[in-house]
């Protein structure tokens, strides 16, 4: 009798111990890798961004009418899975510049100017510099919609729409420095409608880019500087996948296949210079896999 009670007691102790161990396992917190992920971005002296028009990625890569552009794709990192945000042109320029289309959904001149954060205002806050250079812009700070006989289009010039960007940052392309040491920290170069593939041919745009930008490309290789070439949107043929590539001594020579867009590019530039984040750039990751 006592032996049976002893066995029952031992069995009860065993079961209680097992339950306690099991409960402890259930309550134990799941260990996670909480180590901070180090996102190392290079220090870059100058960045020049050229924006082309209305072509899909597949229409440019491998196109024999664009030999110079394709040579740049091989010289640096070719982002083969890069997307614009929307259609038409103007909202995409605003997205890239300020992380938002600012409520603009067409190519008409906005009814009001904006005062939200943007790449230029963020750079100026950090005592860095910004200039947008537009081909055929008739004068510094020009606020008109177009130039008539020229190929300038305000819809491709987002910084003119912001009250926190000084007029002096809105420059004609003829003022682009020939001494590249005098370039601002970040600059945009906007070809006119013929030279950005909007009205002209791919071949014309390719030759224009070589004539106007190649001297900077060569200089940048030994002066810690970067060229970025992107497009505003595609031609509705590839779900808004557009050509984009970066060239400079700090980038790898490869194809980068991660899906990214204008907001990721803005975030990357902001993080390179330790800036705050404008609009939707705050909620996306920088592009980190392209750097040496």
ABEGO torsion letter per residue (X at the ends): XAAAAAAAAAAAAAAAAAAAAAAAAAABBBBBBABBBBBBBBBBABBBBBBBBGBBAAAABGBAABAAAAAAAAABBBBAABBBABOBAAAAAAAAAAGBAGGBABABBBABBBABBBAAAAAAAAGBBBBBBBBGBABBGBABABAGABABBAAABAAAABAABBAAABBBAAABBABAAABBABBBBBBBAAAAGAABBAAAAAAAAAAAAAAAAAAAAAAGBBBBBBBABBAGAAGGBBBBBBBEAABBBBBBABBBBAAAAAAAAAAAAGBBBBEAAAABBBBAAABX
